[in-house]
Amino acid sequence: MKAIGTQTLQTDRLILRRFVESDAEAMFQNWASSAENLTYVTWDPHSDVDVTRNSIRNWVASYTNPNYYKWAICLKEKPEQVIGDISIVAIDENDSSCEIGYVLGKNYWSRSLMTEVLKAILDFCFTQAGFQKVKVRYTSLNPASSHVMDKTGMSYLKTISNGVERKGYLADLIYYQINRENR
């Protein structure tokens, strides 16, 4: 594995780049303030844009760490407006693996954008950062995430029954994985 930090990536329709403080308003509007948008993530909606701005400040400071990977997702036609984010949320150096987490603003769902993003991040993980395995997990109440994983070539790994309890629900936690040699 190579600790190379968050690099700018492009797909056909998207730019994946580092967050900047000026992203706060768009992030707050597009997903950070929406309970519906954040139902299946570990954090709660932001009460105001200052909370979002403080989160971004922390992320920007973390970019000095070469093992920190967090991308703002932007449409190419509006690179200054973030519509979601994707990050490496855990790294296991013992088996050269990582886990990815993501969120996309509701107005951008059902366009295969997250599939496009995840494919780019998987390519980055394997060809640039040198990971051997990548995992993603989702709650059983959010089957749309399984479609993203299926479309990117990931395979079902395991289910942890009642593995997540938060925000008033109890659900299974489902893991998918892809290995470098299987992509």
C-alpha positions as a printed NumPy array, in Angstrom:
array([[  0.   ,   0.   ,   0.   ],
       [  1.084,   3.543,  -0.715],
       [ -0.044,   6.414,   1.486],
       [ -0.749,   8.942,  -1.27 ],
       [ -3.724,  10.833,   0.149],
       [ -6.808,  12.139,  -1.603],
       [ -6.098,  12.714,  -5.294],
       [ -8.402,  14.427,  -7.776],
       [-10.181,  11.872,  -9.973],
       [-12.517,  12.253, -12.943],
       [-15.16 ,  10.066, -14.514],
       [-17.325,  10.703, -17.56 ],
       [-19.737,  12.901, -15.602],
       [-18.025,  13.67 , -12.315],
       [-15.054,  15.219, -10.58 ],
       [-13.925,  13.751,  -7.268],
       [-11.801,  16.273,  -5.399],
       [-10.825,  17.397,  -1.935],
       [-13.355,  19.351,   0.064],
       [-12.826,  23.076,   0.536],
       [-14.526,  25.275,   3.116],
       [-16.64 ,  26.97 ,   0.457],
       [-18.427,  23.611,  -0.084],
       [-20.323,  24.046,   3.184],
       [-23.514,  25.621,   1.831],
       [-23.958,  23.099,  -1.005],
       [-23.188,  20.167,   1.282],
       [-25.663,  21.421,   3.861],
       [-28.389,  21.905,   1.23 ],
       [-27.73 ,  18.73 ,  -0.797],
       [-27.476,  16.171,   1.998],
       [-26.07 ,  17.201,   5.387],
       [-29.316,  18.791,   6.609],
       [-31.67 ,  16.056,   5.373],
       [-32.824,  13.365,   7.803],
       [-34.15 ,  11.318,   4.876],
       [-30.827,  11.529,   3.077],
       [-28.934,  10.443,   6.204],
       [-31.201,   7.629,   7.395],
       [-28.563,   4.94 ,   6.869],
       [-25.355,   6.765,   7.784],
       [-23.829,   6.922,  11.249],
       [-24.195,  10.666,  11.787],
       [-27.199,  12.902,  12.305],
       [-28.351,  15.816,  10.134],
       [-26.573,  19.089,  10.717],
       [-28.669,  21.722,  12.469],
       [-27.131,  24.601,  10.52 ],
       [-24.463,  25.346,   7.943],
       [-21.909,  26.19 ,  10.655],
       [-21.907,  22.541,  11.758],
       [-21.242,  21.547,   8.146],
       [-18.504,  24.18 ,   7.833],
       [-16.79 ,  22.854,  10.972],
       [-16.9  ,  19.293,   9.616],
       [-15.286,  20.453,   6.393],
       [-12.602,  22.379,   8.31 ],
       [-11.684,  19.152,  10.106],
       [-11.544,  17.241,   6.82 ],
       [ -9.399,  19.902,   5.172],
       [ -6.959,  19.76 ,   8.113],
       [ -6.861,  15.953,   7.774],
       [ -5.699,  16.142,   4.15 ],
       [ -2.132,  16.619,   5.477],
       [ -2.294,  12.927,   6.51 ],
       [ -1.271,  10.795,   3.502],
       [ -3.553,   7.992,   4.767],
       [ -6.627,  10.242,   4.685],
       [ -8.978,   9.704,   1.748],
       [-12.16 ,  11.781,   1.437],
       [-13.602,  13.088,  -1.818],
       [-16.244,  15.675,  -2.602],
       [-18.41 ,  14.421,  -5.475],
       [-19.196,  17.111,  -8.076],
       [-20.859,  17.107, -11.477],
       [-18.4  ,  18.177, -14.183],
       [-20.727,  20.941, -15.328],
       [-20.792,  22.363, -11.767],
       [-17.433,  21.453, -10.169],
       [-17.908,  24.057,  -7.449],
       [-21.082,  22.387,  -6.098],
       [-20.743,  19.184,  -4.091],
       [-23.521,  16.601,  -4.404],
       [-22.111,  13.891,  -2.125],
       [-19.007,  12.407,  -0.624],
       [-17.09 ,   9.158,  -0.559],
       [-14.297,   8.174,   1.794],
       [-12.074,   5.394,   2.928],
       [-13.463,   4.999,   6.437],
       [-11.13 ,   2.241,   7.66 ],
       [ -7.757,   0.821,   6.633],
       [ -6.405,  -2.568,   7.728],
       [ -2.695,  -2.681,   7.024],
       [ -2.507,  -6.367,   8.03 ],
       [ -4.305,  -7.487,   4.88 ],
       [ -3.942,  -4.307,   2.766],
       [ -7.691,  -3.711,   2.816],
       [ -9.962,  -0.754,   3.287],
       [-13.616,  -0.001,   3.766],
       [-15.471,   2.691,   1.853],
       [-18.455,   4.776,   2.938],
       [-20.489,   7.167,   0.842],
       [-23.516,   9.442,   0.715],
       [-25.185,  11.155,  -2.219],
       [-27.725,  13.973,  -2.158],
       [-31.262,  12.688,  -2.764],
       [-31.749,  14.902,  -5.832],
       [-29.003,  12.873,  -7.518],
       [-30.229,   9.348,  -6.712],
       [-31.234,   6.861,  -9.453],
       [-28.833,   8.196, -12.076],
       [-26.06 ,   5.613, -11.583],
       [-23.807,   8.395, -10.31 ],
       [-22.696,   6.492,  -7.212],
       [-21.864,   3.46 ,  -9.34 ],
       [-19.648,   5.702, -11.463],
       [-18.031,   7.153,  -8.331],
       [-17.425,   3.773,  -6.683],
       [-15.85 ,   2.366,  -9.859],
       [-13.409,   5.297,  -9.918],
       [-12.572,   4.869,  -6.23 ],
       [-12.053,   1.119,  -6.619],
       [ -9.69 ,   1.778,  -9.525],
       [ -7.826,   4.33 ,  -7.387],
       [ -7.622,   1.921,  -4.441],
       [ -6.188,  -0.901,  -6.525],
       [ -4.007,   0.852,  -9.098],
       [ -2.742,   3.897,  -7.2  ],
       [ -3.003,   3.242,  -3.453],
       [ -2.148,  -0.467,  -3.685],
       [ -4.977,  -1.961,  -1.637],
       [ -5.615,  -5.682,  -2.136],
       [ -9.239,  -5.767,  -0.902],
       [-12.01 ,  -3.206,  -0.616],
       [-15.165,  -3.633,   1.465],
       [-18.412,  -1.693,   1.584],
       [-21.294,  -2.286,   3.988],
       [-24.891,  -1.196,   4.037],
       [-28.013,  -1.717,   6.088],
       [-30.592,  -4.183,   4.795],
       [-33.142,  -1.354,   4.817],
       [-31.228,   0.35 ,   1.988],
       [-31.231,  -2.166,  -0.903],
       [-30.269,   0.541,  -3.419],
       [-26.729,   0.307,  -2.041],
       [-26.549,  -3.373,  -2.976],
       [-27.331,  -2.433,  -6.581],
       [-24.375,  -0.032,  -6.594],
       [-22.093,  -2.766,  -5.309],
       [-23.403,  -5.33 ,  -7.778],
       [-22.85 ,  -2.937, -10.699],
       [-19.249,  -2.343,  -9.652],
       [-18.396,  -6.034,  -9.568],
       [-18.322,  -6.404,  -5.8  ],
       [-19.46 ,  -9.711,  -4.283],
       [-21.512, -10.493,  -1.223],
       [-19.261, -11.266,   1.748],
       [-21.429, -11.676,   4.875],
       [-24.455, -10.527,   6.833],
       [-24.43 ,  -9.589,  10.49 ],
       [-27.989, -10.13 ,  11.723],
       [-29.321,  -7.117,  13.594],
       [-25.862,  -5.592,  13.161],
       [-26.989,  -1.989,  13.205],
       [-29.274,  -0.224,  15.636],
       [-29.647,   3.522,  15.3  ],
       [-32.091,   6.253,  14.444],
       [-34.992,   4.109,  15.643],
       [-34.36 ,   1.025,  13.524],
       [-32.722,  -2.373,  13.85 ],
       [-31.411,  -3.943,  10.649],
       [-28.946,  -6.426,   9.247],
       [-25.53 ,  -5.159,   8.242],
       [-24.501,  -6.529,   4.854],
       [-20.906,  -6.539,   3.62 ],
       [-19.656,  -6.707,   0.038],
       [-16.048,  -7.046,  -1.031],
       [-13.864,  -7.036,  -4.097],
       [-10.298,  -8.264,  -4.337],
       [ -7.688,  -6.7  ,  -6.564],
       [ -7.263,  -9.886,  -8.618],
       [-11.035, -10.309,  -9.16 ],
       [-11.842,  -6.957, -10.707]])
